[in-house]
Amino acid sequence: MLYRNCFRHLACASALVLTLALSSVACQARPSSVQGTAAQGVVPGIEVLAARGFDVLQGKKIGLLTNPSGVDRQLRTTIDILYHAPGVELVRLFGPEHGVRGDAHAGDATADLTDAATGLRCYSLYGKYRQPTPEMLQGLDAVVYDIQDVGVRCYTFISSLGLMMRACAELGIEVIVLDRPNPLGGRKVEGSYVEPGFFSFVGQYRIPYVYGLTVGELARLINEEGLNRGQKGDLKPLKCKLTVVPMEGWTRDMLYQDTGLPWVMPSPQIPYPETTLCYPSAGIAGDAGYLNIGVGYTIPFACFAAEWIDAGRLKARLEQYALPGVVFREIHYKPFFGAFAGKLLHGVQYCYTDYEAASLTLLQFYVMQALKELYPERDPFAQGSFSMFDKICGTDYVRVRFKEKYKVSDILGYWSKDVEEFRSISEKYYIYWPYENFNQNPDGDAPRDSDDPHPRSVKCAGQAQCIRNHFRQLRDQVFQYKRQLFP
């Protein structure tokens, strides 16, 4: 017995020392893409919650805001997991855009219904109501959120999360976010803040267009920084009781393909994890209306084309710009549906060769610049309404200034003006390593957890969380070896 106790203490001490060493290395080594860590795989929040025995749900009546992307690594839905979990009372479902089961097209309103698989009442948050009513939340102790994000401000699921948080704050209901990877990683931050007058369901928070946070980190930020001010951004900020169930194994330098997780498309036009890299690169230009960006074809957001474009000339002009980290090829195709259905289009498809060096969001503006140089008679802003374009940009300044000469250099300063400030603010809410500038501002105070009255150092708290995650993994490995050696 003494021998076994000595072994146990030695194993734990060894794991802790190794954890600290690995944590130190994680802060210093920052490769452009993960290689070694991907082999172990990332564990999503729903599985971490299950491994903990659903501790934060025990004894509570639960609502669930989710869609088909809420799954574990075996593709079991969060709905089914919670519905059958011991000690968990799942009583209600809430559906965002596209619905709980993903059976609604983009922009189509969804109706309240009864879920056929569970018999639970399912309320639509993309129909008559965007924010749940008190009647929808009546009797609930907590609402769980589990949806795969894409890391871009205009994606409406994070807006649904914020409105749910506001509704729960008014009623004293806890919100529990089951965290998932940001498919763009945790380093990319691009775009300016939303300006007053341009807040909307596709731009609900004063954050950059690409924000470099997981949905759990984003929830913490909007909750603590007073950014949850309603769909129009003009209401008093509300703060809910918030719990984030973190992933295990995710670091900020991971893209989705580094995680080892299966991909379930969160919406119809994001069919592959690679599409998430293209979504912020083409979506704004798509709302100008004069280009097809692959929506309606097999590569949504991965190309720029129109009937009147000479593909070779456009490719050559873009290559003259020598844009870092991106290459182009000519493409010709006929979309299957949408405004360009059945028309033979010509243009360019693009691919990122150096993700860290590339600017995702500016690519579409360089394409628009090149087209204006090649086809000066083509003016995307000559007529029509550009309300959605401005809402997605979070301002009309980008459109108005860009239209003057169609030069990216004219909007570059504005588009990047808020990036460094946001990095400084948002890193306080990091849950995962590696950190940017970890040694700066070591005395910053963390937001107080709703059930913890004592402030603590944000970076120390984040470091402790990462150490705990590493320690749990190493501890489990050590005891597996122990069981093999001493059965």
N, C-alpha and C positions, 0 to 999 in steps of 0.2 A: 504493500500500500504506500509506504514511504517512497519507494522507487517511482511508483506511478505519479504521486504528487509532485515529486521533484521534476519528473519529465514534463508534467503539465505546465509548471511554472517556467521551466526552461523554454518550452515551446512557445509559450505566450510572450516571454521576454524577447526571444529571438524574432518572433513575428513583428513585435512592436518596433524593435531596432531596424529591421529590414523595411518596415513601412515608412519610418521616418526618412530612411535613406532614399527610398523610391520617391517619396514626396518631394524631397529636395531636388532630385534629378528631374522630376516632372516640372518643377518651376524653372529649371535652367535650360533644359533641352526642349526646343520648340520646332519640331520638323514641320514641313509644309503639309504632310499628310501622315496619318497614323499607319504604322505597319505592324509593330509587335502587339499593341494593345487590341487590335481588331480581332486577333485570333481568339481571345477570351470572350469577346462579345459583350454587348451592353444588356443590362437587365432593366426593362421599363418599370415605371412606377407601379403598375398594376401587379407585377410579380413580386416586387419588394413588399407591397402591401399584403399580398397573400402569404409571403414567407413570415411576415410578422403576425400572422393569425388575424388579419383584418382588425388590428387593435383599435384604430381610431374610429371604426364603424360600430363596434360592439355596443349594443343597447340603444342604438339610435335608429330612427326612421329615416331612410335615405332616399334622396332623389338623385338621378344620374343624367348629366348632360354629355352626350356622346354621339358618335357616328360610326360607320364601319371601320374606321382606322383605329378605334379603341380595341386593341387585341393584345394578347400575350405572344410569346415567341412560337407557340403552337397554333396560332391563329384562332384561339378561343376568344370570343368576344367578352369585353368587360361586362356587358349586360348579363351574359350567361354565368360568368364567374361570380359576380355579386349576387345574382338571383339564387344561386345554389350554395353560396358560402355559408358555413355554419355560424350562427349568431348574428348574421347580417339580415336586416329587414329592408330589402329594396322594394319601394312602394310606388315609385313614379319615374317616368322617363321624360327627358326634354330633348327636342331635336333642333339643331341649327340649320343653316342653309343646306339644302340637299336631303335633309331628313335624317332621322335616327338610323335608318337602314340604307341610306344613300340612294333612294329611288326617285329623287326629284332633280330636274335639270337646273343648271345655273340660272339664278334669278327667278325661278318659279316659286311662288308662294306654296307653303306646305300647310296641311290642315291637322287639327287635333285628331287623334285616332286611338284605337286600342291595339297594342302590339300583339300580333298573332302568336308569337312564340311564347310569350310570358303571360299574356292577359293583362299586362299593366297599362294604365292610362298613359298616353304619350302626348305631351303638349308641344305644339310647334312654336318655336321662337323665330320663325321666318315666315310669318303670315300676318295676321291681324296685329299680333304683338311681337315686338323685338325683346322687350323686357318682361320677364314673367310677372304676373299679377299676384297679389297676396293670396288669392283663392287657389292659384296653381301651386303655391308653396305651403299651403295650410297643412299643419300637422307634421312638417318635416323638421328634423333636427340638424340635418346637414345635406348639402348637395355636392356630389362628386363630379369632377370634370375630367374627362379622358378623351382627348382628340389630338391627332397628329397635326402639329403646326407646320408652316413652311417658312417662317422667319421674316415675313414681309407684312408691313403695316396694313395694307389694303385687304388682306385675307380676312374674311368676315368672322371666322370662328373666334378670334381673340376679342372681337367686339361683342360677340354673344357672351363670352366669359365675363367681360367687364360689366355688362348689364345684369348678368346673373349675380355678380358680386354686389352690385348696388342694391338690387332687390333683397338679397339676403341680409345686407347690412341694416336695412330698414326694419327687418323682422328679427334680428338677432340670431340668424341661422348661419352655421359654420359652412365655409366653402373649402373643399378638399381637392387639390389639384394633383392628379397622378402625372408625374413628369415624363416627358418624352424628348428625344433629341431635337435640336434645331438642325434641320438638314443642311443649312448653310454654314454650320459650325458656330463657334462662339467668338469669332474674331472679326468677322465682317460687320462694319457699321458704315452705312452710306445713306445720303439724302438729308434734307433739311427737315426741321420740325413742321408740324401742321400750324398754319397761321389762324388767328381768330377769324371767324366767318367761313372757314373751309372745313370745319370738323363735320364728320359724317360717319355713317356706318362703315365706310371704306377708309376712314381716317379718324379714328375716335380718340386717339391719344397724342399728346405732344411728345412724340418720339420720332427718330429718323425712319426713313422708308425701309431700310434694312437695319435691324436693331441688335443682332448678335446675342440674343438671350434665349434660353429655353422658355417654354410657356410658364413653367413654375417660377422661374426668375422674373419674367415679365409681370406675372400676377403680383409678386412681392413688390416690385417697383411701383406699379400703378397704385397699389394699395397704400404704400408708405409715403410716396412722393406727392399725393394729392392729385393724381392724374386721372382718376376715375370720375369724370365730370359729366357723364351721360353722352348720348349719341351726338349731340350738337356741341358738346364741350362747354356749355354755359351754365351748368348746374353746380351746386355746392358739392365739393368732393366728399365721397362717403368711404368709410373704411370698414371692411368686414372682418370677422374672425376668420383667419386664413391659415390653412395647413397645407404644406407642400410635401408630398411623398416623393423623395428624390429617386433618380435612377442609380444604378451601380455600374461603374465601368466607363462612363462617358467622360470625355475631356473636351476642352474647347477647340482643339485642333481637329476634331473628327467631323468629316462630312457623313452623310447618311450611309453611304456604301462602306464606310469604315466600321459601322456599328455591329454588323452581323445580324441585324434585325430584318425580318421580312417586311416588304413594303406593301401596304394596303392603301390604295389611292384615297386621299381624304376628300377629294372632289373629282368630278368626271374629267376635267382637263389637266389633272396632275397625275398621269398614269404611271410614271416611273420616278424613282428618286432623283434621277438626273434632270427631270423636268423642273424640279424646285430651283435649280441653278439658273434656268432660263426664264422662269416666271418673273423675277424682278428685272430681267434684261430686256424684255420685249413687251410686257403688259401695258406700260404707259403708252408706247407707240401704237399699240393695238387700239387704244381708245381714241386715237386721232382719226381712225376710220378709213384711211386711204391705203392701208397695207393689210395683207393677211400675214399673221405671225405663226401660222401652223395650226391654229385652232380650226377644227373641221377636217384636219388631215391627221396623219399618224404621229407627227412630231410637234405637238402644241408648244408654242412659245420659243421654238428652236430655230426659227427662220424668219426672213422678211421677204415678201414677194408681192407682185402685182402683175396684171396683164401687160402693162406698158413698160416694164423694167427690162433692160438689157442685162442679163445676169452677169455676163463677162465684164462689162463696163463697171457695174456696181462692185463686183469683187475686186477688180483692179484698183478702184478708187479707195476702197476701204483698206486695202493692203498698203497704199501709199501713206496712210496715217500711222502705220507701224504701232498699232495699239498693243500694249503688253498683254501676254497671256491668252490671246484668242486668235484662232485661224478661221478662214472662210472657204467654202466651196460653192460652186454654182449648183442651183437646184431648180427643177421644173416639176410641177405637180398640179393635180386637180383636187381641190378639197371635196369631201363627200357631203358636207352639210355647211350651213351658214350662208352669209351674204355672198361668198365667193364660190358657192357650190357648183361644180361642173365646169368651171372656167380654168383654162390652162394658165397657170401663173409662173412667173420667172423671178428669180432672186438669188439670195444667198442663205445657206445654212451655216451656222457657226458652232464652234466647239472650243471649250476652254482647255488650254494646254498648261497653264500656270495659274491656278485658281487664286493663289495669294496675291499675285501681281495684277490680276485683271480687275477692272472696275465693272461690276455687274450692271449697275443702273445707268451708267453713261453710255453704254454700247448702243442702245436704241437711239440716243440723240446723235451719235456719230453717224448712224445709218441715215437718219433724217437729214443731217448736214450733207452727206454724200449725195443723196437723192436730189436735194435742192441745187447742188452744184451741177449735177448731170442733167436735171430737168427743171430749169428755173420756172417754167410755167406751172409746175405742180406745187400748189400751196395747200398744205393740209389744214391750215387755219383760215382759209379764205371765207368760208361760210359754214353755217350750222351752229349747233350748240356744243360747247366744249366744257360743260359743267362737270361731267364725269372725269375728264382729263385733269381739270383743276383740282377736283376733290382728291383724286389719287395722288397728285403731286403735293397736295396740302396747301396750295397757293395758286394764284393766277400769275405770279411774277415769272415763273419758269416759262410759261407759254408766251406771255407778252414780251419778255426780254429776248427769248430765243427767236421769236418771229421776226425781230428787227433785221437780223442778218443771217440767221440759221447757223450760228457758230457756237459750238460747245463751249469755247473759251469764255463766252459772254455769261454763261450761267454756272460755270464751274465753281467760282468763289461762293456764290449763294448756296449752291447745292451741298457744299461741304462745310458750311460755316458752323454747323451745330454738332459735328461729329465728335470733336475732342471733348466738348462739354458733356455730351451724353456718355462717352466712355467713362469719364470721371464719376458721373452720377451712378451709372448702371453697375459699375464693378463692385459697388457696395452690396449688391444683391446677388453676386455670383455664388453659386452652390458648388460649382465644379472647377477643377484645375485643368490646365495651367492657367494662372492669373497673368494678366497684363500689369506690369508695374507694381508687382506685389509689395515691394518694400516702400512704396510711397504712401504718405498719409497713414502711418501705422497707428495713429491714435483716433482714427475716425470711429464714431459710434454707430452701432448697428440699429436698425429699427427694432422696436420691442415686439416680441411675439405677443399675441393676444393673451396667452396664458403665462407669460413670463414677465414680471414687473421689472426685471433687472436688465439694463442695457449692457451690451458687451461689444468688444471690438469686432467689427464686421469681418476683417480679414482673418483674425484669430478664429472666429466662429466658422468661417468657410474652411480654414485650414483644418480645424478640428473635425469638421464633417468629412473632409476628404481623407484624413487619417483614419477615421472610424471606418469608412468604406474600404480602404486598403486593408485595415487590420482584420475586418470581418472575413475578407477574401483569403488573406494569408492564414488566419487562424483556422479556417475551414480546411485549407490545404494541409496544414500541419497535422491536424487531428485525423485527416484521412490517411496520412502516412503512418500516424501512430497506430491506427486500427489495423493497418496492414502489417506493421511490425509486431504488434502485441494484440492479436485477435482475442 
